[in-house]
Amino acid sequence: MPSDEGLYGEYGGKIGHPDLAKAMQEIEVGFREIIKEPDFIDEMQRLRETYVGRPSPIYHAQRLSEHCGGAQIYFKREDLNHTGAHKINHCLGEVLLAKKLGKTKVIAETGAGQHGVALATAAALMGIECEIHMGVVDIKKEHPNVSRMKILGAKIVPVSEGAGTLKEAVDSAFNTYLGELDSSMFAIGSALGPAPYPEMVSYFQSVVGHEARAQFLTTTGRLPNKVVACVGGGSNAIGMFSGFLEDEDVALVGVEPAGEGLDTPNHAATMSLGVKGEIHGFKCYVLLDEQGEPAPVHSIASGLDYPGVGPQHSLLKDLQRASYESATDKECLEAFMALSRMEGIIPALESAHAIAYAMKVAKEMSPDQSILVNLSGRGDKDIDFVLDKVDL
Ligand SMILES: *Cc1c(COP(=O)(O)O)cnc(C)c1O
């Protein structure tokens, strides 16, 4: 839980702008109330079961484990959720909260379009408007997701300022939100940003870790030795980790994109190479350029392409309760193909980072040990990109 100032240790924090601070306060109070209400709990439970398809299974990847020749590798199958990733878990919560607060619209930014699609889905389901701000460069690059959002009824606002990507889309979405604080709610796409978003998104994602712990115990009679998840902003990882935080014998490992290598400028390994700083209104580890501004970052997985990281992860690193490793673009593509060819599961490029690390570390472990990987999403969105990069 964060402090009254919205801090996890020294990370996170509340927004200074007075009008926004008032809006954030309304969301925080509403969130803390709603999660205690029996009607909300029942509705969330019903939607998780009958709409998302929860609980998602735990799967023992026998062929992949044998191939690596060490620890047993298991997957928490968030890729099987409706819309194909973990993001629907917090979008349903955010949209239910918006309705409860009497809002008629949710506003968000999206980079690759994954958050936009999950939010547009939840908004369609609840009959509420959805406005998605997206850089013009991303709109071109992520065309299938743009089409999905449009079909789902979302309004897309193209942002042509600056580089025309995620950062400008965040600024544009926040500007619109400032003019509509009474009728709209901002819906952030990861466990980051000012309070109460890290707490709220983690809470809605914690279902992943709690399910996984119980399922793993039932299936194997014990807990995994390692729990592994990819880290962009940190929502799928914190959701998974939250089920195991008290289990001191379970090692928690977040995997960041090393891109073209940690010794090149083209990566997004915030935890490995970042410094304590500030981005988009909260404190965390962050990659800065020479001017002290958030640096341009690179990963082949657009969902991991962010120079900051959630405040809870920043604290878990300092406390050494979790460790943060990285996987390169190349290792990620190899893991993508390995899972596709050995298990018939095409993973998201984001998730493939966690798989790449698991395959590497499994070799150093014994066959009676186990690794549980959060398979955060499916890779249908990435197939054309991968076909371009891999010789088949
Ligand atoms: C968005 C996304 C991520 C990265 O976001 P986190 O908040 O770090 O979880 C990872 N995997 C998939 C499939 C995504 O869509």
The ligand as an ORCA input file, in Angstrom:
! r2SCAN-3c Opt
* xyz 0 1
  C       1.204     -3.788    -22.682
  C       1.763     -5.134    -22.606
  C       2.853     -5.447    -21.773
  C       3.624     -4.403    -21.006
  O       2.898     -3.709    -20.031
  P       3.100     -3.972    -18.487
  O       2.314     -2.875    -17.868
  O       4.563     -3.892    -18.180
  O       2.561     -5.313    -18.191
  C       3.272     -6.760    -21.688
  N       2.676     -7.744    -22.405
  C       1.624     -7.493    -23.220
  C       1.025     -8.618    -23.976
  C       1.130     -6.180    -23.360
  O       0.097     -5.939    -24.174
*
